[in-house]
Amino acid sequence: MSLNEWYEKGLDPDEYIEAMNVNKEDLLHIYDNFSLPADEAFFEEIRSKNLRAIILTEDWCGDAMLNMPILLKISEAANMPVKALLRDDNLELMDQYLTNGTARSIPIIIFINTEGKGVGKWGPRAPKIQAYIDEARAQLPPKDASDFEEKQKQVHRFISKSYRDNQDNWSIVYESIKETLKTI
């Protein structure tokens, strides 16, 4: 399938959010509380490119919970339509955008032009967020330790809360997506 066909297959953001069973409240919290910086020249630049975006996502993904509302705010300011595709239902597309050539990490945002050509990709995390995750994971005991699963759950809860409540993370994601869009 072409990227235009994938895009047409996608859900409108409102449809996707309405159908969410996990992380919906936290995603909406970020959306409702994140304010875009006064960046009109950037938004005008993106408007002039007539881009659309496909986001590969799943509602259980904490990174998607953080990144999608920031993308939606950018898309609204830049008149850039967005469609959401569930990763697990669209592995043929997902497998074209593997992280490190092996991982089906999400979210992945695929930017396409009016002809439906892929002109940019972002995700699954901003580099500064990835460093934060790597640091948190480095504190975990070895995988064969008796308390590994418990400690891993604690780390995931901490990260999710940080994603939801730490507005610095929101700004980091915004700047990272902006950087990608400026290179298109």
Rosetta constraint file for C-alpha pairs under 8 A:
AtomPair CA 1 CA 5 HARMONIC 5.94 0.50
AtomPair CA 1 CA 6 HARMONIC 6.68 0.50
AtomPair CA 2 CA 6 HARMONIC 6.38 0.50
AtomPair CA 2 CA 116 HARMONIC 7.37 0.50
AtomPair CA 3 CA 7 HARMONIC 5.98 0.50
AtomPair CA 3 CA 112 HARMONIC 7.46 0.50
AtomPair CA 3 CA 116 HARMONIC 5.57 0.50
AtomPair CA 3 CA 117 HARMONIC 6.74 0.50
AtomPair CA 3 CA 118 HARMONIC 7.12 0.50
AtomPair CA 4 CA 8 HARMONIC 6.19 0.50
AtomPair CA 4 CA 115 HARMONIC 7.78 0.50
AtomPair CA 4 CA 116 HARMONIC 4.84 0.50
AtomPair CA 4 CA 117 HARMONIC 7.90 0.50
AtomPair CA 5 CA 9 HARMONIC 6.21 0.50
AtomPair CA 6 CA 10 HARMONIC 6.44 0.50
AtomPair CA 6 CA 54 HARMONIC 7.94 0.50
AtomPair CA 6 CA 93 HARMONIC 7.96 0.50
AtomPair CA 7 CA 53 HARMONIC 7.76 0.50
AtomPair CA 7 CA 54 HARMONIC 6.03 0.50
AtomPair CA 7 CA 83 HARMONIC 6.16 0.50
AtomPair CA 8 CA 83 HARMONIC 7.82 0.50
AtomPair CA 9 CA 85 HARMONIC 7.66 0.50
AtomPair CA 10 CA 54 HARMONIC 7.46 0.50
AtomPair CA 10 CA 83 HARMONIC 4.86 0.50
AtomPair CA 10 CA 84 HARMONIC 5.05 0.50
AtomPair CA 10 CA 85 HARMONIC 5.05 0.50
AtomPair CA 11 CA 15 HARMONIC 5.97 0.50
AtomPair CA 11 CA 16 HARMONIC 5.83 0.50
AtomPair CA 11 CA 83 HARMONIC 5.19 0.50
AtomPair CA 11 CA 84 HARMONIC 4.97 0.50
AtomPair CA 11 CA 85 HARMONIC 6.42 0.50
AtomPair CA 12 CA 16 HARMONIC 6.30 0.50
AtomPair CA 12 CA 82 HARMONIC 6.84 0.50
AtomPair CA 12 CA 83 HARMONIC 5.08 0.50
AtomPair CA 12 CA 84 HARMONIC 6.42 0.50
AtomPair CA 13 CA 17 HARMONIC 6.06 0.50
AtomPair CA 13 CA 82 HARMONIC 6.86 0.50
AtomPair CA 13 CA 83 HARMONIC 6.20 0.50
AtomPair CA 13 CA 84 HARMONIC 6.32 0.50
AtomPair CA 14 CA 18 HARMONIC 5.95 0.50
AtomPair CA 15 CA 19 HARMONIC 6.27 0.50
AtomPair CA 16 CA 20 HARMONIC 6.41 0.50
AtomPair CA 16 CA 84 HARMONIC 6.70 0.50
AtomPair CA 17 CA 24 HARMONIC 6.62 0.50
AtomPair CA 20 CA 24 HARMONIC 5.74 0.50
AtomPair CA 20 CA 59 HARMONIC 5.66 0.50
AtomPair CA 21 CA 59 HARMONIC 6.72 0.50
AtomPair CA 21 CA 60 HARMONIC 7.91 0.50
AtomPair CA 22 CA 59 HARMONIC 5.37 0.50
AtomPair CA 22 CA 60 HARMONIC 5.23 0.50
AtomPair CA 23 CA 27 HARMONIC 6.04 0.50
AtomPair CA 23 CA 59 HARMONIC 6.21 0.50
AtomPair CA 23 CA 60 HARMONIC 6.32 0.50
AtomPair CA 23 CA 61 HARMONIC 7.78 0.50
AtomPair CA 23 CA 62 HARMONIC 7.30 0.50
AtomPair CA 23 CA 65 HARMONIC 6.30 0.50
AtomPair CA 24 CA 28 HARMONIC 6.15 0.50
AtomPair CA 24 CA 59 HARMONIC 7.34 0.50
AtomPair CA 24 CA 65 HARMONIC 7.67 0.50
AtomPair CA 25 CA 29 HARMONIC 6.02 0.50
AtomPair CA 26 CA 30 HARMONIC 6.31 0.50
AtomPair CA 26 CA 65 HARMONIC 6.84 0.50
AtomPair CA 26 CA 164 HARMONIC 6.01 0.50
AtomPair CA 27 CA 31 HARMONIC 6.21 0.50
AtomPair CA 27 CA 65 HARMONIC 4.84 0.50
AtomPair CA 27 CA 66 HARMONIC 6.53 0.50
AtomPair CA 27 CA 68 HARMONIC 7.59 0.50
AtomPair CA 27 CA 69 HARMONIC 6.35 0.50
AtomPair CA 27 CA 164 HARMONIC 7.64 0.50
AtomPair CA 28 CA 32 HARMONIC 5.88 0.50
AtomPair CA 28 CA 69 HARMONIC 7.34 0.50
AtomPair CA 29 CA 33 HARMONIC 6.07 0.50
AtomPair CA 29 CA 164 HARMONIC 7.31 0.50
AtomPair CA 30 CA 34 HARMONIC 5.68 0.50
AtomPair CA 30 CA 66 HARMONIC 7.13 0.50
AtomPair CA 30 CA 69 HARMONIC 6.35 0.50
AtomPair CA 30 CA 70 HARMONIC 7.86 0.50
AtomPair CA 30 CA 164 HARMONIC 6.30 0.50
AtomPair CA 30 CA 165 HARMONIC 7.98 0.50
AtomPair CA 30 CA 170 HARMONIC 7.99 0.50
AtomPair CA 31 CA 69 HARMONIC 4.76 0.50
AtomPair CA 31 CA 70 HARMONIC 6.83 0.50
AtomPair CA 31 CA 72 HARMONIC 7.93 0.50
AtomPair CA 31 CA 73 HARMONIC 7.36 0.50
AtomPair CA 34 CA 70 HARMONIC 7.33 0.50
AtomPair CA 34 CA 167 HARMONIC 7.61 0.50
AtomPair CA 34 CA 170 HARMONIC 7.15 0.50
AtomPair CA 36 CA 73 HARMONIC 7.04 0.50
AtomPair CA 36 CA 74 HARMONIC 7.51 0.50
AtomPair CA 39 CA 43 HARMONIC 6.47 0.50
AtomPair CA 40 CA 44 HARMONIC 6.02 0.50
AtomPair CA 41 CA 45 HARMONIC 6.16 0.50
AtomPair CA 42 CA 46 HARMONIC 6.34 0.50
AtomPair CA 42 CA 182 HARMONIC 7.89 0.50
AtomPair CA 43 CA 47 HARMONIC 6.09 0.50
AtomPair CA 43 CA 74 HARMONIC 7.71 0.50
AtomPair CA 43 CA 77 HARMONIC 6.16 0.50
AtomPair CA 43 CA 78 HARMONIC 4.77 0.50
AtomPair CA 44 CA 48 HARMONIC 6.21 0.50
AtomPair CA 44 CA 78 HARMONIC 6.55 0.50
AtomPair CA 45 CA 49 HARMONIC 6.76 0.50
AtomPair CA 46 CA 50 HARMONIC 6.98 0.50
AtomPair CA 46 CA 51 HARMONIC 7.19 0.50
AtomPair CA 46 CA 78 HARMONIC 5.78 0.50
AtomPair CA 46 CA 80 HARMONIC 7.84 0.50
AtomPair CA 46 CA 181 HARMONIC 7.27 0.50
AtomPair CA 46 CA 182 HARMONIC 7.79 0.50
AtomPair CA 47 CA 51 HARMONIC 7.34 0.50
AtomPair CA 47 CA 78 HARMONIC 4.96 0.50
AtomPair CA 47 CA 79 HARMONIC 5.94 0.50
AtomPair CA 47 CA 80 HARMONIC 6.96 0.50
AtomPair CA 49 CA 113 HARMONIC 7.37 0.50
AtomPair CA 50 CA 79 HARMONIC 7.92 0.50
AtomPair CA 50 CA 80 HARMONIC 6.85 0.50
AtomPair CA 50 CA 113 HARMONIC 6.33 0.50
AtomPair CA 50 CA 114 HARMONIC 6.36 0.50
AtomPair CA 51 CA 80 HARMONIC 5.60 0.50
AtomPair CA 51 CA 81 HARMONIC 7.51 0.50
AtomPair CA 51 CA 111 HARMONIC 6.45 0.50
AtomPair CA 51 CA 112 HARMONIC 5.65 0.50
AtomPair CA 51 CA 113 HARMONIC 4.81 0.50
AtomPair CA 51 CA 114 HARMONIC 6.57 0.50
AtomPair CA 52 CA 80 HARMONIC 5.12 0.50
AtomPair CA 52 CA 81 HARMONIC 4.99 0.50
AtomPair CA 52 CA 82 HARMONIC 5.93 0.50
AtomPair CA 52 CA 111 HARMONIC 5.77 0.50
AtomPair CA 52 CA 112 HARMONIC 5.31 0.50
AtomPair CA 52 CA 113 HARMONIC 6.35 0.50
AtomPair CA 52 CA 114 HARMONIC 7.63 0.50
AtomPair CA 53 CA 80 HARMONIC 7.01 0.50
AtomPair CA 53 CA 81 HARMONIC 6.29 0.50
AtomPair CA 53 CA 82 HARMONIC 4.67 0.50
AtomPair CA 53 CA 83 HARMONIC 6.39 0.50
AtomPair CA 53 CA 109 HARMONIC 6.43 0.50
AtomPair CA 53 CA 110 HARMONIC 5.53 0.50
AtomPair CA 53 CA 111 HARMONIC 4.52 0.50
AtomPair CA 53 CA 112 HARMONIC 6.09 0.50
AtomPair CA 54 CA 82 HARMONIC 5.76 0.50
AtomPair CA 54 CA 83 HARMONIC 4.98 0.50
AtomPair CA 54 CA 84 HARMONIC 5.79 0.50
AtomPair CA 54 CA 85 HARMONIC 7.09 0.50
AtomPair CA 54 CA 109 HARMONIC 5.62 0.50
AtomPair CA 54 CA 110 HARMONIC 5.10 0.50
AtomPair CA 54 CA 111 HARMONIC 6.54 0.50
AtomPair CA 54 CA 112 HARMONIC 7.91 0.50
AtomPair CA 55 CA 68 HARMONIC 7.97 0.50
AtomPair CA 55 CA 82 HARMONIC 7.27 0.50
AtomPair CA 55 CA 83 HARMONIC 6.32 0.50
AtomPair CA 55 CA 84 HARMONIC 4.84 0.50
AtomPair CA 55 CA 85 HARMONIC 6.13 0.50
AtomPair CA 55 CA 107 HARMONIC 6.42 0.50
AtomPair CA 55 CA 108 HARMONIC 5.62 0.50
AtomPair CA 55 CA 109 HARMONIC 4.41 0.50
AtomPair CA 55 CA 110 HARMONIC 6.36 0.50
AtomPair CA 56 CA 84 HARMONIC 6.05 0.50
AtomPair CA 56 CA 85 HARMONIC 4.95 0.50
AtomPair CA 56 CA 86 HARMONIC 5.75 0.50
AtomPair CA 56 CA 87 HARMONIC 5.29 0.50
AtomPair CA 56 CA 94 HARMONIC 7.17 0.50
AtomPair CA 56 CA 106 HARMONIC 6.40 0.50
AtomPair CA 56 CA 107 HARMONIC 5.34 0.50
AtomPair CA 56 CA 108 HARMONIC 5.15 0.50
AtomPair CA 56 CA 109 HARMONIC 6.42 0.50
AtomPair CA 57 CA 61 HARMONIC 7.33 0.50
AtomPair CA 57 CA 64 HARMONIC 6.17 0.50
AtomPair CA 57 CA 84 HARMONIC 6.81 0.50
AtomPair CA 57 CA 85 HARMONIC 6.22 0.50
AtomPair CA 57 CA 86 HARMONIC 5.17 0.50
AtomPair CA 57 CA 87 HARMONIC 5.42 0.50
AtomPair CA 57 CA 106 HARMONIC 5.70 0.50
AtomPair CA 57 CA 107 HARMONIC 4.87 0.50
AtomPair CA 57 CA 108 HARMONIC 7.08 0.50
AtomPair CA 58 CA 64 HARMONIC 7.09 0.50
AtomPair CA 58 CA 86 HARMONIC 5.47 0.50
AtomPair CA 58 CA 87 HARMONIC 6.24 0.50
AtomPair CA 58 CA 88 HARMONIC 7.73 0.50
AtomPair CA 58 CA 106 HARMONIC 7.68 0.50
AtomPair CA 58 CA 107 HARMONIC 7.76 0.50
AtomPair CA 59 CA 64 HARMONIC 7.27 0.50
AtomPair CA 59 CA 65 HARMONIC 7.28 0.50
AtomPair CA 61 CA 65 HARMONIC 6.33 0.50
AtomPair CA 61 CA 106 HARMONIC 7.35 0.50
AtomPair CA 61 CA 107 HARMONIC 7.90 0.50
AtomPair CA 62 CA 66 HARMONIC 6.40 0.50
AtomPair CA 62 CA 160 HARMONIC 6.03 0.50
AtomPair CA 62 CA 163 HARMONIC 7.73 0.50
AtomPair CA 63 CA 67 HARMONIC 6.05 0.50
AtomPair CA 63 CA 106 HARMONIC 7.11 0.50
AtomPair CA 63 CA 107 HARMONIC 6.66 0.50
AtomPair CA 63 CA 124 HARMONIC 7.16 0.50
AtomPair CA 63 CA 125 HARMONIC 6.96 0.50
AtomPair CA 63 CA 163 HARMONIC 7.96 0.50
AtomPair CA 64 CA 68 HARMONIC 5.46 0.50
AtomPair CA 64 CA 106 HARMONIC 6.69 0.50
AtomPair CA 64 CA 107 HARMONIC 5.20 0.50
AtomPair CA 65 CA 69 HARMONIC 7.20 0.50
AtomPair CA 66 CA 70 HARMONIC 7.27 0.50
AtomPair CA 66 CA 163 HARMONIC 5.85 0.50
AtomPair CA 66 CA 164 HARMONIC 6.91 0.50
AtomPair CA 66 CA 170 HARMONIC 7.23 0.50
AtomPair CA 67 CA 71 HARMONIC 6.27 0.50
AtomPair CA 67 CA 107 HARMONIC 7.53 0.50
AtomPair CA 67 CA 125 HARMONIC 7.93 0.50
AtomPair CA 67 CA 170 HARMONIC 7.86 0.50
AtomPair CA 67 CA 173 HARMONIC 6.57 0.50
AtomPair CA 68 CA 72 HARMONIC 6.11 0.50
AtomPair CA 68 CA 107 HARMONIC 7.95 0.50
AtomPair CA 69 CA 73 HARMONIC 6.26 0.50
AtomPair CA 70 CA 74 HARMONIC 6.37 0.50
AtomPair CA 70 CA 170 HARMONIC 7.03 0.50
AtomPair CA 70 CA 173 HARMONIC 7.15 0.50
AtomPair CA 70 CA 174 HARMONIC 6.19 0.50
AtomPair CA 71 CA 75 HARMONIC 6.01 0.50
AtomPair CA 71 CA 174 HARMONIC 7.64 0.50
AtomPair CA 71 CA 177 HARMONIC 7.61 0.50
AtomPair CA 72 CA 76 HARMONIC 6.14 0.50
AtomPair CA 72 CA 82 HARMONIC 7.45 0.50
AtomPair CA 73 CA 77 HARMONIC 6.37 0.50
AtomPair CA 74 CA 78 HARMONIC 6.06 0.50
AtomPair CA 74 CA 80 HARMONIC 7.87 0.50
AtomPair CA 75 CA 79 HARMONIC 5.61 0.50
AtomPair CA 75 CA 80 HARMONIC 4.51 0.50
AtomPair CA 75 CA 81 HARMONIC 6.28 0.50
AtomPair CA 75 CA 82 HARMONIC 7.01 0.50
AtomPair CA 76 CA 80 HARMONIC 6.52 0.50
AtomPair CA 76 CA 81 HARMONIC 7.76 0.50
AtomPair CA 85 CA 89 HARMONIC 7.70 0.50
AtomPair CA 85 CA 90 HARMONIC 6.92 0.50
AtomPair CA 86 CA 90 HARMONIC 6.26 0.50
AtomPair CA 87 CA 91 HARMONIC 6.06 0.50
AtomPair CA 87 CA 94 HARMONIC 6.25 0.50
AtomPair CA 87 CA 106 HARMONIC 7.67 0.50
AtomPair CA 90 CA 94 HARMONIC 6.25 0.50
AtomPair CA 91 CA 95 HARMONIC 5.70 0.50
AtomPair CA 92 CA 96 HARMONIC 7.01 0.50
AtomPair CA 93 CA 97 HARMONIC 7.17 0.50
AtomPair CA 94 CA 98 HARMONIC 6.59 0.50
AtomPair CA 94 CA 104 HARMONIC 6.60 0.50
AtomPair CA 95 CA 104 HARMONIC 6.93 0.50
AtomPair CA 97 CA 101 HARMONIC 7.83 0.50
AtomPair CA 97 CA 104 HARMONIC 7.67 0.50
AtomPair CA 97 CA 108 HARMONIC 7.44 0.50
AtomPair CA 98 CA 102 HARMONIC 5.58 0.50
AtomPair CA 98 CA 103 HARMONIC 5.24 0.50
AtomPair CA 98 CA 104 HARMONIC 5.26 0.50
AtomPair CA 98 CA 105 HARMONIC 6.85 0.50
AtomPair CA 99 CA 103 HARMONIC 4.93 0.50
AtomPair CA 99 CA 104 HARMONIC 6.37 0.50
AtomPair CA 99 CA 105 HARMONIC 6.04 0.50
AtomPair CA 99 CA 124 HARMONIC 7.75 0.50
AtomPair CA 105 CA 124 HARMONIC 6.02 0.50
AtomPair CA 106 CA 123 HARMONIC 6.86 0.50
AtomPair CA 106 CA 124 HARMONIC 4.92 0.50
AtomPair CA 107 CA 123 HARMONIC 5.87 0.50
AtomPair CA 107 CA 124 HARMONIC 4.82 0.50
AtomPair CA 107 CA 125 HARMONIC 7.75 0.50
AtomPair CA 108 CA 121 HARMONIC 7.01 0.50
AtomPair CA 108 CA 122 HARMONIC 5.86 0.50
AtomPair CA 108 CA 123 HARMONIC 4.66 0.50
AtomPair CA 108 CA 124 HARMONIC 5.31 0.50
AtomPair CA 109 CA 121 HARMONIC 5.56 0.50
AtomPair CA 109 CA 122 HARMONIC 5.06 0.50
AtomPair CA 109 CA 123 HARMONIC 6.19 0.50
AtomPair CA 109 CA 124 HARMONIC 7.98 0.50
AtomPair CA 110 CA 118 HARMONIC 6.67 0.50
AtomPair CA 110 CA 119 HARMONIC 7.78 0.50
AtomPair CA 110 CA 120 HARMONIC 6.01 0.50
AtomPair CA 110 CA 121 HARMONIC 4.63 0.50
AtomPair CA 110 CA 122 HARMONIC 6.67 0.50
AtomPair CA 111 CA 118 HARMONIC 5.85 0.50
AtomPair CA 111 CA 119 HARMONIC 5.72 0.50
AtomPair CA 111 CA 120 HARMONIC 4.99 0.50
AtomPair CA 111 CA 121 HARMONIC 5.99 0.50
AtomPair CA 112 CA 116 HARMONIC 5.34 0.50
AtomPair CA 112 CA 117 HARMONIC 5.24 0.50
AtomPair CA 112 CA 118 HARMONIC 4.45 0.50
AtomPair CA 112 CA 119 HARMONIC 5.40 0.50
AtomPair CA 112 CA 120 HARMONIC 7.06 0.50
AtomPair CA 113 CA 117 HARMONIC 5.56 0.50
AtomPair CA 113 CA 118 HARMONIC 6.75 0.50
AtomPair CA 113 CA 119 HARMONIC 6.61 0.50
AtomPair CA 119 CA 184 HARMONIC 6.27 0.50
AtomPair CA 120 CA 180 HARMONIC 7.20 0.50
AtomPair CA 120 CA 181 HARMONIC 7.43 0.50
AtomPair CA 120 CA 184 HARMONIC 6.28 0.50
AtomPair CA 121 CA 180 HARMONIC 7.50 0.50
AtomPair CA 122 CA 177 HARMONIC 6.70 0.50
AtomPair CA 122 CA 180 HARMONIC 6.70 0.50
AtomPair CA 125 CA 129 HARMONIC 6.14 0.50
AtomPair CA 125 CA 130 HARMONIC 5.90 0.50
AtomPair CA 125 CA 173 HARMONIC 7.67 0.50
AtomPair CA 126 CA 130 HARMONIC 6.21 0.50
AtomPair CA 126 CA 172 HARMONIC 6.93 0.50
AtomPair CA 126 CA 173 HARMONIC 5.64 0.50
AtomPair CA 126 CA 176 HARMONIC 5.58 0.50
AtomPair CA 126 CA 177 HARMONIC 7.72 0.50
AtomPair CA 127 CA 131 HARMONIC 6.29 0.50
AtomPair CA 127 CA 176 HARMONIC 7.70 0.50
AtomPair CA 128 CA 132 HARMONIC 6.36 0.50
AtomPair CA 128 CA 172 HARMONIC 7.10 0.50
AtomPair CA 129 CA 133 HARMONIC 6.24 0.50
AtomPair CA 129 CA 169 HARMONIC 7.27 0.50
AtomPair CA 129 CA 172 HARMONIC 7.52 0.50
AtomPair CA 129 CA 173 HARMONIC 7.89 0.50
AtomPair CA 130 CA 134 HARMONIC 6.07 0.50
AtomPair CA 131 CA 135 HARMONIC 6.12 0.50
AtomPair CA 132 CA 136 HARMONIC 6.27 0.50
AtomPair CA 133 CA 137 HARMONIC 6.10 0.50
AtomPair CA 133 CA 159 HARMONIC 7.80 0.50
AtomPair CA 134 CA 138 HARMONIC 6.10 0.50
AtomPair CA 135 CA 139 HARMONIC 6.84 0.50
AtomPair CA 136 CA 140 HARMONIC 7.32 0.50
AtomPair CA 136 CA 155 HARMONIC 6.90 0.50
AtomPair CA 137 CA 152 HARMONIC 7.95 0.50
AtomPair CA 137 CA 155 HARMONIC 7.59 0.50
AtomPair CA 140 CA 148 HARMONIC 6.86 0.50
AtomPair CA 140 CA 151 HARMONIC 6.54 0.50
AtomPair CA 140 CA 152 HARMONIC 6.74 0.50
AtomPair CA 141 CA 145 HARMONIC 6.24 0.50
AtomPair CA 141 CA 147 HARMONIC 7.48 0.50
AtomPair CA 141 CA 148 HARMONIC 5.72 0.50
AtomPair CA 141 CA 151 HARMONIC 7.65 0.50
AtomPair CA 142 CA 148 HARMONIC 6.65 0.50
AtomPair CA 143 CA 148 HARMONIC 5.66 0.50
AtomPair CA 143 CA 149 HARMONIC 7.94 0.50
AtomPair CA 144 CA 148 HARMONIC 6.94 0.50
AtomPair CA 147 CA 151 HARMONIC 6.09 0.50
AtomPair CA 148 CA 152 HARMONIC 5.93 0.50
AtomPair CA 149 CA 153 HARMONIC 6.18 0.50
AtomPair CA 150 CA 154 HARMONIC 6.39 0.50
AtomPair CA 151 CA 155 HARMONIC 6.25 0.50
AtomPair CA 152 CA 156 HARMONIC 6.21 0.50
AtomPair CA 153 CA 157 HARMONIC 6.16 0.50
AtomPair CA 154 CA 158 HARMONIC 6.14 0.50
AtomPair CA 155 CA 159 HARMONIC 6.08 0.50
AtomPair CA 156 CA 160 HARMONIC 6.08 0.50
AtomPair CA 157 CA 161 HARMONIC 6.16 0.50
AtomPair CA 158 CA 162 HARMONIC 6.11 0.50
AtomPair CA 159 CA 163 HARMONIC 6.07 0.50
AtomPair CA 160 CA 164 HARMONIC 6.20 0.50
AtomPair CA 161 CA 165 HARMONIC 5.96 0.50
AtomPair CA 161 CA 166 HARMONIC 7.93 0.50
AtomPair CA 162 CA 166 HARMONIC 5.18 0.50
AtomPair CA 162 CA 169 HARMONIC 7.78 0.50
AtomPair CA 163 CA 167 HARMONIC 7.92 0.50
AtomPair CA 163 CA 169 HARMONIC 6.33 0.50
AtomPair CA 163 CA 170 HARMONIC 7.60 0.50
AtomPair CA 166 CA 170 HARMONIC 7.20 0.50
AtomPair CA 167 CA 171 HARMONIC 6.48 0.50
AtomPair CA 168 CA 172 HARMONIC 6.22 0.50
AtomPair CA 169 CA 173 HARMONIC 6.28 0.50
AtomPair CA 170 CA 174 HARMONIC 6.22 0.50
AtomPair CA 171 CA 175 HARMONIC 6.12 0.50
AtomPair CA 172 CA 176 HARMONIC 6.19 0.50
AtomPair CA 173 CA 177 HARMONIC 6.17 0.50
AtomPair CA 174 CA 178 HARMONIC 6.01 0.50
AtomPair CA 175 CA 179 HARMONIC 6.04 0.50
AtomPair CA 176 CA 180 HARMONIC 6.48 0.50
AtomPair CA 177 CA 181 HARMONIC 6.23 0.50
AtomPair CA 178 CA 182 HARMONIC 6.09 0.50
AtomPair CA 179 CA 183 HARMONIC 6.68 0.50
AtomPair CA 180 CA 184 HARMONIC 6.95 0.50
